[in-house]
Amino acid sequence: MSKTIDLQVEKSRSLIGGYRAHIDELRDKGVNTQQLDKMEADLGRLIAAGEQCDQMRAQLSEQVRQMNEILQTVKDDFLEQKKIVKTAYEQPQWQRYGVLDKR
């Protein structure tokens, strides 16, 4: 999980634990166990969502790596093919073969 999520989970758990330990003192301030139970449930959902995002990031990272490999292959092939025309013909003729370079 991200550092932001980790820190929030840690702070929230600490707060919930402290509130539960002193719930009798906090009831007259509007705090109840249902609120704390909801906060804990929300933390569980946050943790699950964070883990899902981590998995998606890992998958995306792998997909981007594969795409970059393909891109490099396409660029290399392009340069190799373009070189054939540039070395065999004069610059004014390059455009006939799809080579748009001016130099």
C-alpha positions in Angstrom: 0.0 0.0 0.0 1.0 3.6 -0.4 2.7 5.4 2.4 -0.3 7.7 2.7 -2.7 4.8 3.3 -0.3 3.0 5.6 0.0 6.1 7.8 -3.7 6.8 7.9 -4.4 3.1 8.8 -1.9 3.3 11.6 -3.3 6.6 12.9 -6.9 5.5 12.7 -6.2 2.2 14.5 -4.4 4.1 17.3 -7.3 6.5 17.6 -9.9 3.7 17.6 -8.0 1.7 20.2 -7.7 4.8 22.4 -11.4 5.6 22.0 -12.4 2.0 22.8 -10.3 2.0 25.9 -12.0 5.2 27.1 -15.5 4.8 25.5 -17.2 5.5 28.8 -15.6 8.9 29.1 -16.3 9.8 25.4 -20.0 8.8 25.2 -21.2 12.2 26.5 -19.1 13.7 23.7 -21.1 11.9 21.1 -18.8 8.9 20.5 -20.3 5.5 20.3 -19.1 2.0 19.5 -21.2 1.9 16.3 -19.0 4.8 14.9 -15.9 3.0 15.9 -17.1 -0.2 14.3 -17.9 1.7 11.1 -14.4 3.3 11.2 -12.8 -0.2 11.5 -15.0 -1.5 8.7 -13.9 1.4 6.5 -10.3 0.8 7.3 -10.7 -2.8 6.2 -12.2 -1.6 2.9 -9.4 0.9 2.5 -6.8 -1.8 3.0 -8.5 -4.1 0.5 -8.7 -1.3 -2.0 -5.1 -0.4 -1.5 -4.0 -4.0 -2.1 -6.1 -4.1 -5.2 -4.4 -0.9 -6.5 -1.0 -2.4 -5.7 -1.9 -5.5 -7.8 -3.1 -3.3 -10.7 0.0 -1.2 -10.5 2.2 -4.3 -10.8 0.2 -5.5 -13.8 0.3 -2.1 -15.4 4.1 -1.9 -14.8 4.5 -5.3 -16.6 2.3 -4.2 -19.5 4.2 -0.9 -19.9 7.5 -2.8 -19.9 6.2 -5.1 -22.7 4.9 -2.1 -24.6 8.2 -0.4 -24.4 10.0 -3.5 -25.7 7.6 -3.6 -28.7 8.1 0.2 -29.3 11.8 -0.2 -29.3 11.6 -3.1 -31.8 9.3 -0.9 -34.1 11.7 2.0 -33.8 14.7 -0.1 -34.6 13.0 -1.7 -37.6 11.8 1.7 -38.8 15.4 3.2 -38.6 16.8 0.2 -40.4 14.3 0.4 -43.2 14.6 4.1 -43.5 18.4 3.8 -43.8 18.0 1.7 -47.0 16.2 4.5 -48.8 18.5 7.3 -47.4 21.6 5.6 -48.5 20.3 4.4 -51.9 18.6 7.6 -53.1 19.1 11.4 -53.1 17.1 13.4 -50.6 14.5 14.7 -53.1 13.5 11.1 -53.8 13.1 10.0 -50.2 9.5 11.2 -49.9 8.4 8.8 -52.7 9.3 6.0 -50.3 7.6 7.5 -47.2 10.8 8.9 -45.7 9.8 12.4 -44.6 13.2 13.5 -43.4 14.6 16.7 -44.8 18.2 15.9 -44.1 
